[in-house]
Amino acid sequence: MSSELLIAVIAGLGGMLGWGVADFFAKKTIDELGDVMTLAWAGVFGTAVFLVAVAYQGVVSGQAPTIPQDPTTWLTLAFLGALQGAVYIFVYRGFAKGKVGLLSPLFASFSGIVALVSIVFLGEPTSILRILALGVTFAGVIILNADLSAISSLRFRFTKIGGFTDVAIGTILAAIWTILWERFVSGTDWLVYAFYMFAFMTIAVFLFAGFQRLSFFVSRRGLWIFLAAIGVSETVAYIAISLGYGVTSLVSVVSILSASFSLPTIILAHIFLKERTTRTQSIGTLITIAGVVLLAVV
């Protein structure tokens, strides 16, 4: 395995682990606090963790963090932060309207769109074997998120599925964000730029919550622990994928691996919440792991 591929695989797995753990802890807060305020308060903790990471990098490198001097860079960071916030809001709203087992595979498909665009149109270096490994991993991700019983009983058009439009918009926005973020952060001070973007995302979510007149009040003190855990996990994910996009050209590897975040969520829910793992999830897990192994050897 080349050093570039190794970094991309580690970055993708870091994104998978970070978002997967965040989703697990979100199970503890969304029912009480709501998805938007969970995202907003978790973003506060995540921004604080990002700040510590940036400060630590500055101490180790002996250099001050990069501060963009031109308005265009700041506007781009603000736009990308708001765009990522919009992804969360559309997807969460769609999930609240419909069956997650039908909608989750749709959202997971954003990584396939990114991989296709990167390889076909943006000139990402690849090989037949790597495409095969990515295809296996992507298939595992889709199966992992699918509820086959719900899909098999479907008797109406996809556009009539509750939440389909919201999740479809979120999926397209997620693909656009990923491609734009990779193009923007590549070759830059990716950690500092990820910090700025994440902070802007958190601000955008709070503004949206205020516009919707949502309550900022956290009803139970114990929820703060889970919000902090979500924020830390989200930060790990964004640091990981920004590393992959910032120092490698293997966009497809990072995006597809990070999109398999359902895997750690399912495993943690099975271990700690005693949730039963379905046969579909088990098959998807095995296929996803097989794809990761293939990526490691091609």
C-alpha positions as CSV (number, residue, x, y, z in Angstrom):
1,M,0.0,0.0,0.0
2,S,1.4,3.4,-1.0
3,S,1.7,6.1,1.7
4,E,-1.0,8.2,0.0
5,L,-3.4,5.4,0.0
6,L,-2.6,4.6,3.6
7,I,-3.4,8.2,4.6
8,A,-6.6,8.1,2.6
9,V,-7.7,4.8,4.2
10,I,-6.9,6.1,7.7
11,A,-8.7,9.4,7.0
12,G,-11.8,7.5,5.7
13,L,-11.9,5.2,8.6
14,G,-11.5,8.2,11.0
15,G,-14.5,9.8,9.4
16,M,-16.4,6.6,9.7
17,L,-15.6,6.2,13.3
18,G,-16.2,9.8,14.3
19,W,-19.6,10.1,12.6
20,G,-20.6,6.6,13.7
21,V,-19.9,7.3,17.3
22,A,-21.6,10.7,17.0
23,D,-24.7,9.1,15.7
24,F,-24.7,6.6,18.5
25,F,-24.6,9.3,21.2
26,A,-27.2,11.3,19.2
27,K,-29.7,8.5,20.0
28,K,-29.5,9.7,23.6
29,T,-30.3,13.4,22.8
30,I,-32.4,13.8,19.7
31,D,-35.7,12.5,21.2
32,E,-35.4,15.0,24.1
33,L,-33.6,17.9,22.5
34,G,-34.4,17.6,18.8
35,D,-32.1,17.1,16.0
36,V,-31.3,20.8,15.2
37,M,-30.5,21.8,18.8
38,T,-28.5,18.5,19.2
39,L,-26.4,19.5,16.2
40,A,-26.1,23.1,17.4
41,W,-24.9,22.4,21.0
42,A,-22.7,19.6,19.8
43,G,-21.1,22.0,17.4
44,V,-20.2,24.3,20.3
45,F,-18.2,21.5,22.0
46,G,-16.8,20.4,18.6
47,T,-15.6,24.0,17.9
48,A,-13.9,24.1,21.3
49,V,-12.1,20.8,20.6
50,F,-11.1,22.1,17.1
51,L,-9.6,25.2,18.8
52,V,-7.5,23.0,21.1
53,A,-6.3,21.0,18.1
54,V,-5.3,24.1,16.2
55,A,-3.5,25.5,19.3
56,Y,-1.7,22.2,19.8
57,Q,-0.6,22.3,16.1
58,G,0.7,25.8,16.6
59,V,2.7,24.8,19.6
60,V,4.2,21.8,17.9
61,S,5.0,23.5,14.6
62,G,6.1,26.8,16.2
63,Q,4.0,28.7,13.7
64,A,0.9,30.8,14.2
65,P,-2.4,29.4,12.7
66,T,-3.2,30.6,9.2
67,I,-5.5,33.6,9.1
68,P,-6.9,34.3,5.6
69,Q,-6.3,37.8,4.5
70,D,-8.7,38.0,1.7
71,P,-12.5,38.3,2.0
72,T,-13.1,35.6,-0.7
73,T,-11.5,32.9,1.5
74,W,-13.6,33.9,4.5
75,L,-16.8,34.0,2.4
76,T,-16.0,30.6,0.9
77,L,-15.4,29.1,4.4
78,A,-18.7,30.6,5.6
79,F,-20.5,29.3,2.6
80,L,-19.1,25.8,3.0
81,G,-20.0,25.8,6.7
82,A,-23.6,26.9,6.0
83,L,-23.8,24.3,3.2
84,Q,-22.8,21.5,5.5
85,G,-25.3,22.7,8.1
86,A,-28.0,22.6,5.4
87,V,-27.0,19.0,4.6
88,Y,-27.7,18.0,8.3
89,I,-30.9,19.9,8.5
90,F,-32.4,18.5,5.2
91,V,-31.4,14.9,6.1
92,Y,-32.6,15.0,9.7
93,R,-35.9,16.6,8.6
94,G,-36.3,13.9,6.0
95,F,-35.6,11.1,8.4
96,A,-38.2,12.6,10.8
97,K,-40.8,12.4,8.1
98,G,-40.2,8.9,6.7
99,K,-38.6,5.5,7.3
100,V,-34.9,5.7,7.9
101,G,-34.4,2.2,6.4
102,L,-35.7,3.6,3.1
103,L,-34.0,7.0,3.2
104,S,-30.6,6.1,4.8
105,P,-29.3,4.2,1.7
106,L,-30.3,7.2,-0.4
107,F,-28.2,9.6,1.7
108,A,-25.3,7.1,1.8
109,S,-25.2,7.2,-2.0
110,F,-23.6,10.7,-1.9
111,S,-20.3,9.0,-1.5
112,G,-20.8,7.1,-4.7
113,I,-21.6,10.3,-6.5
114,V,-18.5,11.9,-5.2
115,A,-16.3,8.9,-6.2
116,L,-17.8,8.9,-9.7
117,V,-17.3,12.6,-10.3
118,S,-13.7,12.5,-8.8
119,I,-12.6,9.5,-10.9
120,V,-14.4,10.3,-14.2
121,F,-14.3,14.1,-14.3
122,L,-11.6,15.3,-11.9
123,G,-8.8,13.0,-12.9
124,E,-8.4,11.1,-9.6
125,P,-5.6,8.5,-10.1
126,T,-7.0,5.0,-9.7
127,S,-6.9,1.4,-11.0
128,I,-9.3,-1.3,-12.0
129,L,-8.6,-3.2,-8.7
130,R,-9.1,-0.1,-6.6
131,I,-12.4,0.7,-8.4
132,L,-13.5,-2.9,-7.7
133,A,-12.6,-2.5,-4.0
134,L,-14.5,0.8,-3.9
135,G,-17.5,-0.8,-5.5
136,V,-17.5,-3.6,-3.0
137,T,-17.3,-1.1,-0.1
138,F,-20.0,1.1,-1.6
139,A,-22.3,-1.9,-2.0
140,G,-21.7,-2.8,1.6
141,V,-22.5,0.7,2.7
142,I,-25.8,0.7,0.9
143,I,-26.8,-2.7,2.2
144,L,-25.7,-1.7,5.7
145,N,-28.2,1.2,5.6
146,A,-31.1,-0.6,3.9
147,D,-34.3,-2.0,5.3
148,L,-35.0,-4.7,2.7
149,S,-38.3,-5.6,4.2
150,A,-39.5,-2.1,3.8
151,I,-38.1,-1.8,0.3
152,S,-39.7,-5.1,-0.8
153,S,-43.1,-4.0,0.4
154,L,-42.9,-0.7,-1.4
155,R,-45.9,-0.2,-3.7
156,F,-45.6,3.5,-4.7
157,R,-43.2,5.9,-6.4
158,F,-40.1,7.0,-4.7
159,T,-41.2,10.6,-4.8
160,K,-44.2,9.6,-2.6
161,I,-42.0,8.2,0.2
162,G,-42.2,10.4,3.2
163,G,-39.0,12.6,3.5
164,F,-37.7,11.5,0.1
165,T,-37.4,15.1,-1.2
166,D,-35.6,16.4,1.8
167,V,-33.1,13.5,1.9
168,A,-32.6,13.7,-1.8
169,I,-31.7,17.4,-1.5
170,G,-29.4,16.6,1.4
171,T,-27.7,13.9,-0.6
172,I,-27.0,16.2,-3.5
173,L,-25.8,19.0,-1.2
174,A,-23.5,16.5,0.6
175,A,-22.0,15.4,-2.7
176,I,-21.5,19.1,-3.7
177,W,-20.0,20.0,-0.4
178,T,-17.6,17.1,-0.4
179,I,-16.3,17.9,-3.9
180,L,-16.0,21.6,-3.1
181,W,-14.4,21.0,0.3
182,E,-11.7,18.7,-1.3
183,R,-11.0,21.3,-4.0
184,F,-10.8,24.1,-1.5
185,V,-8.8,22.5,1.3
186,S,-6.3,20.5,-0.9
187,G,-2.7,21.8,-0.3
188,T,-3.8,24.3,2.4
189,D,-3.5,24.5,6.2
190,W,-6.4,21.9,6.2
191,L,-6.7,21.7,10.0
192,V,-7.2,25.4,10.5
193,Y,-9.5,25.7,7.6
194,A,-11.6,22.8,8.9
195,F,-11.8,24.7,12.2
196,Y,-13.1,27.8,10.6
197,M,-15.6,25.8,8.4
198,F,-16.9,23.9,11.5
199,A,-17.3,27.1,13.5
200,F,-19.3,28.7,10.6
201,M,-21.4,25.5,10.4
202,T,-22.3,25.8,14.1
203,I,-23.2,29.5,13.7
204,A,-25.4,28.7,10.7
205,V,-27.3,26.0,12.6
206,F,-27.9,28.3,15.6
207,L,-29.2,31.0,13.2
208,F,-31.5,28.5,11.7
209,A,-32.7,27.4,15.1
210,G,-33.4,31.0,16.0
211,F,-35.2,31.6,12.8
212,Q,-37.4,28.5,13.6
213,R,-37.9,29.8,17.1
214,L,-36.6,26.6,18.6
215,S,-35.8,26.5,22.3
216,F,-32.1,26.6,23.2
217,F,-32.8,25.2,26.7
218,V,-31.3,21.8,27.6
219,S,-33.9,20.2,29.8
220,R,-31.6,17.7,31.6
221,R,-28.1,18.2,32.9
222,G,-27.1,14.7,31.9
223,L,-27.6,15.5,28.2
224,W,-24.5,17.8,28.2
225,I,-22.3,14.7,28.5
226,F,-23.8,13.2,25.3
227,L,-23.6,16.6,23.5
228,A,-20.0,16.8,24.4
229,A,-19.4,13.3,23.1
230,I,-21.1,14.1,19.9
231,G,-19.1,17.3,19.4
232,V,-15.8,15.5,20.1
233,S,-16.7,12.6,17.7
234,E,-17.8,15.1,15.0
235,T,-14.5,16.9,15.3
236,V,-12.6,13.6,14.9
237,A,-14.5,13.0,11.7
238,Y,-13.9,16.4,10.2
239,I,-10.3,16.4,11.1
240,A,-9.9,12.9,9.6
241,I,-11.6,13.7,6.2
242,S,-9.9,17.1,6.0
243,L,-6.6,15.4,6.4
244,G,-7.5,13.0,3.6
245,Y,-8.7,15.7,1.3
246,G,-6.0,18.1,2.2
247,V,-2.9,15.9,1.6
248,T,-4.1,13.2,-0.8
249,S,-5.8,13.1,-4.2
250,L,-7.8,9.9,-3.3
251,V,-11.2,11.6,-2.9
252,S,-13.2,8.4,-3.6
253,V,-11.4,6.4,-1.0
254,V,-12.0,9.0,1.8
255,S,-15.6,9.6,0.8
256,I,-16.8,6.0,0.5
257,L,-15.0,4.8,3.7
258,S,-16.3,7.7,5.7
259,A,-19.8,7.1,4.4
260,S,-19.8,3.7,6.2
261,F,-20.4,5.5,9.5
262,S,-23.5,3.3,10.2
263,L,-21.1,0.4,10.9
264,P,-19.8,1.7,14.3
265,T,-23.2,3.0,15.2
266,I,-24.8,-0.5,14.7
267,I,-22.0,-2.2,16.6
268,L,-22.2,0.2,19.6
269,A,-25.9,0.0,19.7
270,H,-25.7,-3.8,19.7
271,I,-23.2,-3.8,22.5
272,F,-24.5,-1.1,24.8
273,L,-28.2,-0.7,23.9
274,K,-28.8,-4.4,23.2
275,E,-30.3,-3.6,19.8
276,R,-30.7,-6.6,17.6
277,T,-28.6,-6.7,14.4
278,T,-30.6,-7.6,11.4
279,R,-29.5,-10.1,8.7
280,T,-29.2,-7.3,6.2
281,Q,-27.0,-5.3,8.6
282,S,-24.8,-8.3,9.1
283,I,-24.4,-8.9,5.4
284,G,-23.7,-5.2,4.8
285,T,-21.1,-5.3,7.6
286,L,-19.2,-8.3,6.1
287,I,-19.3,-6.7,2.6
288,T,-18.1,-3.4,3.9
289,I,-15.2,-5.0,5.8
290,A,-14.3,-7.1,2.7
291,G,-14.1,-3.9,0.7
292,V,-11.9,-2.2,3.3
293,V,-9.6,-5.2,3.2
294,L,-9.5,-5.1,-0.6
295,L,-8.5,-1.5,-0.5
296,A,-5.7,-2.3,1.9
297,V,-4.1,-4.8,-0.5
298,V,-4.7,-3.2,-4.0
